[in-house]
Amino acid sequence: MAPQEIQSLGTPRPEPEGTSPAASPVTLVTGSVRGLGLAVACACAERGDRTHIVWRGSAGAASEAEAVFAPRVHRADLTRSADAKKLVGDVIARDGRLDHVVHCVGAYTSGPLVETSFDDWRRMFESNLETSLHLAAGVRDALRASCGTLVFFGCAGLEGLGGRRQAAAYAAAKSALLVFARSLALEEATHGVRVNMLSPGIVPHQDAHPDTESPKRLASIPLGRVGTPAEIAEACLWLSSPKSSYTLGQNLTVSGGWLI
């Protein structure tokens, strides 16, 4: 995705000269050099946030995003707790605080259980749950200091705890993440931190899995259409804004009614 295409998702506002560190919120969006994470980061920047983006292995996409988000581009492997701590330290060193965190990291795998290997299960839990544990520990003190927000990314259909024919390992990892997010929300509420989850439905984009193009899945969406990255980003903005100040431990599903 070229810089001009990134900007079309939401053009970051330039910081006025002499802006004080407390003038605008500082937001950290992980998994944010492509896909839905990039859409969220662009929307946060357009809102006026000093937005930090994070990448692990997508060097090409990171290079393109850097043209828009520099100097707030970081490389981190959030399966490592040390990387999560260093990431937060670098954000605070740059901008002095941290107000909002959106965790968009989470690998996906598809297929029936008989074709799902133990390595697939391990990868789903490592990418979707363990990275969340490390990031939550890393940002805890900073978000308590700012009475900030933390949004995790789930997936549609978690509330029903239903079985899955094609993505059981992924849904199981996201279900575990939902329990963790709600437990964290209970603990952090007394410190003024709001934790919630955002669960997208079928949202095609350049880096989406081919499952998003399944005619059978598309036909099962009550609203009759797929979602857009902009719609997911808008929902995320709401969860990290004062408009949702009384929303805690919720799983906001944005799926057009799919899997309700």
Secondary structure as UniProt FT lines:
FT   HELIX           3..9
FT   TURN            17..18
FT   TURN            21..22
FT   STRAND          26..30
FT   HELIX           35..47
FT   STRAND          50..55
FT   HELIX           59..69
FT   TURN            70..71
FT   STRAND          73..75
FT   TURN            78..79
FT   HELIX           81..95
FT   STRAND          100..103
FT   HELIX           113..115
FT   HELIX           118..125
FT   HELIX           126..130
FT   HELIX           131..146
FT   STRAND          149..153
FT   TURN            156..161
FT   HELIX           168..189
FT   TURN            190..192
FT   STRAND          194..200
FT   TURN            206..207
FT   HELIX           210..213
FT   HELIX           215..219
FT   TURN            222..223
FT   HELIX           229..239
FT   HELIX           242..244
FT   TURN            245..246
FT   STRAND          251..254
FT   TURN            256..259
//
